[in-house]
Amino acid sequence: MKALPLLLALSLGPVLAQAAPLTQVTLADGRVVQLNDDFSWEYLLIKPAKSSTTTTQTTTPRAVAVPVLTEQALANPKLLSEASRDGVVVSLDSLVAEDPYRLHFMVHNTGTRNVVGVRGYVSLFDGQGVQLARQEARFWVAENRLPETYLRKGEKRPSLEIEMARPAGQGDQPLVRVEIEEVLFR
């Protein structure tokens, strides 16, 4: 029974470690920033999801929530194509507009520890800011016992190539959003 509080505390650790939003601040140029309780911040790039009606052959029309970009994200797509977390910056390097899309990213370690893994998400948006697709991505993968594969302090290297299916009806170049979910260190 004495181990129960310790087990409970250990199981809640990852939940308690998540950054919670404290407040939103509007900058002088109109961009909106969210301040978190872990002393981090981020631009607010997604509006609350708006509903769109879809119809299938066997069911009646139903509402589906679709994420939409904010005006500041549409005005400055560079905010979308770069993400940072724990001293690691992932930025879009190039997009080859074939089917499937081939995306190339650069991963830069600005922190002090060796990076062995960076995982996150890549989202595609159309010109009006409506999300077309979202996919999990592994930006950096190193071998734990091969130090030459680590992303060391100050290093900037190309990431793994990521392929995404071209959404139906997508003719022009999509906007690409990068999100970092997890950074693993050695």
C-alpha positions in Angstrom: 0.0 0.0 0.0 2.9 2.4 0.6 3.9 2.0 -3.1 0.5 3.1 -4.3 1.1 6.9 -3.9 4.6 6.6 -5.5 3.1 4.6 -8.4 0.3 7.2 -8.9 2.8 10.0 -8.9 5.0 8.3 -11.5 2.1 7.6 -13.7 0.8 11.2 -13.6 4.3 12.6 -14.2 4.0 12.8 -18.0 0.5 14.4 -17.8 1.7 17.0 -15.4 4.7 17.8 -17.5 2.6 19.0 -20.4 2.7 22.8 -21.0 -0.6 24.4 -20.1 -1.6 27.8 -21.7 -1.6 30.7 -19.3 -2.6 33.7 -21.5 -2.7 35.1 -25.0 -0.9 38.3 -25.9 -1.4 40.4 -29.1 1.8 41.9 -30.3 2.0 45.4 -31.8 2.1 44.0 -35.3 -1.1 42.0 -34.7 0.4 38.5 -34.2 -1.1 36.6 -31.3 1.2 34.6 -29.0 0.2 32.0 -26.4 2.3 32.0 -23.2 2.6 28.6 -21.4 3.2 27.7 -17.8 6.5 26.0 -18.6 8.0 29.4 -19.7 7.5 28.5 -23.4 5.5 30.4 -26.0 4.1 29.8 -29.5 2.3 31.7 -32.2 -1.4 30.9 -32.5 -1.7 29.6 -36.0 -5.0 27.6 -35.9 -8.4 29.0 -35.4 -11.0 27.0 -33.5 -12.1 24.3 -35.9 -15.1 25.3 -38.1 -17.6 22.8 -39.2 -18.1 21.7 -42.8 -20.8 19.4 -44.1 -19.9 16.2 -45.7 -22.2 13.6 -47.2 -21.6 9.9 -47.7 -23.7 7.5 -49.8 -25.1 5.5 -46.9 -25.6 8.3 -44.3 -27.1 11.7 -44.0 -25.0 14.8 -44.0 -22.9 15.4 -40.9 -20.7 18.1 -39.6 -16.9 17.5 -39.4 -14.6 19.9 -37.6 -11.8 21.2 -40.0 -8.8 23.1 -38.6 -8.3 26.5 -40.3 -5.3 28.8 -40.3 -5.4 32.3 -38.7 -4.9 35.4 -40.7 -1.4 35.9 -39.3 -0.4 32.4 -40.5 -1.8 33.0 -44.0 0.0 36.4 -44.2 3.4 34.9 -43.0 3.7 31.2 -44.1 7.2 31.1 -42.6 5.6 30.8 -39.2 4.0 27.5 -40.4 7.1 26.0 -42.0 9.4 26.2 -38.9 9.0 24.7 -35.4 11.2 24.6 -32.4 11.2 22.7 -29.2 13.8 21.9 -26.5 16.6 23.5 -28.5 15.8 21.8 -31.8 14.5 23.7 -34.8 12.9 21.9 -37.8 12.3 23.9 -40.9 10.9 23.1 -44.4 13.8 23.0 -46.9 11.9 22.1 -50.1 8.7 20.6 -51.4 8.7 18.5 -54.6 5.2 18.9 -56.0 4.7 15.4 -57.4 2.3 12.7 -56.4 3.1 11.9 -53.6 4.6 15.2 -52.3 8.2 14.8 -51.2 9.1 17.1 -48.3 12.7 17.8 -47.2 13.4 19.5 -43.8 16.5 20.8 -42.1 17.0 19.9 -38.4 19.2 22.2 -36.3 20.3 21.5 -32.8 20.7 24.8 -30.9 20.7 23.2 -27.5 23.5 21.6 -25.5 22.5 17.9 -25.6 22.9 15.3 -28.3 19.7 14.6 -30.1 18.8 11.0 -31.2 15.2 11.5 -32.3 12.7 14.2 -33.3 9.1 13.2 -33.9 6.1 15.4 -34.9 3.5 16.2 -37.5 3.3 17.7 -40.9 0.0 19.3 -42.1 -0.9 20.5 -45.5 -3.3 23.5 -46.0 -4.8 25.0 -49.1 -4.5 28.7 -50.1 -7.6 29.6 -48.0 -6.1 28.0 -44.9 -8.2 24.9 -44.6 -6.4 21.7 -43.5 -6.2 19.1 -46.3 -4.0 16.4 -44.6 -2.0 15.7 -41.4 0.6 13.0 -41.0 3.0 11.9 -38.3 6.6 12.4 -39.2 10.0 11.3 -37.9 12.3 14.2 -38.6 15.5 12.7 -37.0 16.4 9.2 -36.1 19.8 8.3 -34.7 21.2 5.0 -33.5 21.9 5.0 -29.8 25.2 3.2 -30.1 26.5 5.1 -33.1 27.6 8.6 -31.9 28.3 9.7 -35.5 24.5 9.6 -36.1 23.7 11.9 -33.2 22.7 15.5 -33.9 25.2 17.4 -31.8 25.2 20.9 -30.5 25.3 23.5 -33.3 24.8 20.9 -36.1 22.3 21.4 -38.9 21.5 18.4 -41.1 18.9 17.4 -43.6 16.1 15.2 -42.1 14.6 12.1 -43.5 12.5 12.6 -46.6 8.8 12.6 -45.9 6.2 11.6 -48.4 2.6 12.7 -48.3 -0.2 11.8 -50.7 -1.4 14.7 -52.8 -4.9 15.6 -51.7 -7.6 15.3 -54.3 -8.1 18.4 -56.3 -5.0 20.1 -54.9 -3.5 22.0 -57.9 -1.3 24.7 -56.4 1.5 24.6 -53.9 0.1 23.8 -50.4 1.0 25.6 -47.2 3.1 23.2 -44.9 2.9 23.3 -41.1 5.5 21.7 -39.0 4.9 20.6 -35.4 7.4 19.0 -33.1 5.8 16.6 -30.6 8.9 14.9 -29.0 12.6 15.4 -28.9 14.8 12.5 -27.6 18.3 13.1 -26.1 21.3 10.9 -25.4 
